[in-house]
Amino acid sequence: MGIKENLLLLNNELPKRVSLVAVSKTKPLKDLLEAYGAGHRIFGENKVQEMVSKFEALPKDIQWHMIGHVQTNKVKYMAPFVNTIHAVDSYKLLKEIQKQALKNKRIIKCLIQVQISQEETKFGLPKDELNLLLKNASYLPNVKIIGLMGMASFTLDKDKIRNEFKELSSLFNNHNGLEILSMGMSGDYLIAIEEGSNMIRLGSKIFGERIY
Ligand SMILES: *Cc1c(COP(=O)(O)O)cnc(C)c1O
């Protein structure tokens, strides 16, 4: 099935409260243009350089979401246009986003990535550091923390995935003023939505398997 058909099916199936980030990493421009042609405007990338070159080549009403781990020295390249940065997990990174957002006279929306999986490969802030980071972020005028993001363990154990999403969902519900709960990928988005996600990040479900 094609990209257009996949998006159509998803848009029919997803509850209205859930926004869809089309994760286009590694995919060629023509695939993004096909999604764009179907009316899609929110794209997610996990490498700054790749996002910058796609931004330059594509229509300017696309909202670009950085979903990958970001190195501090790369923030400046995306600061002029990035819509939302999903994987913020340190004050050091937030301070750099503040600096570059100010330079560009922008307010950049960010999500704090919280560690919900026990896997060591997953980035994210330990749960017990969330309050302090949110407090510190509140003093940065050009950074707006709009919510939380998390990735469940890479496992077939659905109960484990559900429990990790539940944990993030309850953290989200216990903090006033957060609007976005970004959780759910192609393999686990249905569970994520059941557990309260209102932003899912789907790559292979839309564009097909990635070939690296
Ligand atoms: C690649 C990626 C996705 C999408 O993965 P799929 O399994 O292809 O849907 C979602 N979130 C993050 C952070 C990613 O890196």
The ligand as an SDF file (V2000), in Angstrom:
LIG
                    3D

 15 15  0  0  0  0  0  0  0  0999 V2000
   12.2620    6.1300   14.3820 C   0  0  0  0  0  0  0  0  0  0  0  0
   11.4930    6.6680   15.5140 C   0  0  0  0  0  0  0  0  0  0  0  0
   10.0940    6.5550   15.5680 C   0  0  0  0  0  0  0  0  0  0  0  0
    9.2770    5.8250   14.5230 C   0  0  0  0  0  0  0  0  0  0  0  0
    9.5610    4.4720   14.4910 O   0  0  0  0  0  0  0  0  0  0  0  0
    8.6040    3.4320   13.7140 P   0  0  0  0  0  0  0  0  0  0  0  0
    8.7520    2.1730   14.4790 O   0  0  0  0  0  0  0  0  0  0  0  0
    9.1180    3.3490   12.3150 O   0  0  0  0  0  0  0  0  0  0  0  0
    7.2180    3.9830   13.7740 O   0  0  0  0  0  0  0  0  0  0  0  0
    9.4480    7.1320   16.6400 C   0  0  0  0  0  0  0  0  0  0  0  0
   10.1090    7.7840   17.6240 N   0  0  0  0  0  0  0  0  0  0  0  0
   11.4410    7.9080   17.5970 C   0  0  0  0  0  0  0  0  0  0  0  0
   12.1130    8.6400   18.7070 C   0  0  0  0  0  0  0  0  0  0  0  0
   12.1810    7.3570   16.5650 C   0  0  0  0  0  0  0  0  0  0  0  0
   13.5120    7.4820   16.5640 O   0  0  0  0  0  0  0  0  0  0  0  0
  1  2  1  0
  2  3  1  0
  2 14  2  0
  3  4  1  0
  3 10  2  0
  4  5  1  0
  5  6  1  0
  6  7  2  0
  6  8  1  0
  6  9  1  0
 10 11  1  0
 11 12  2  0
 12 13  1  0
 12 14  1  0
 14 15  1  0
M  END
$$$$
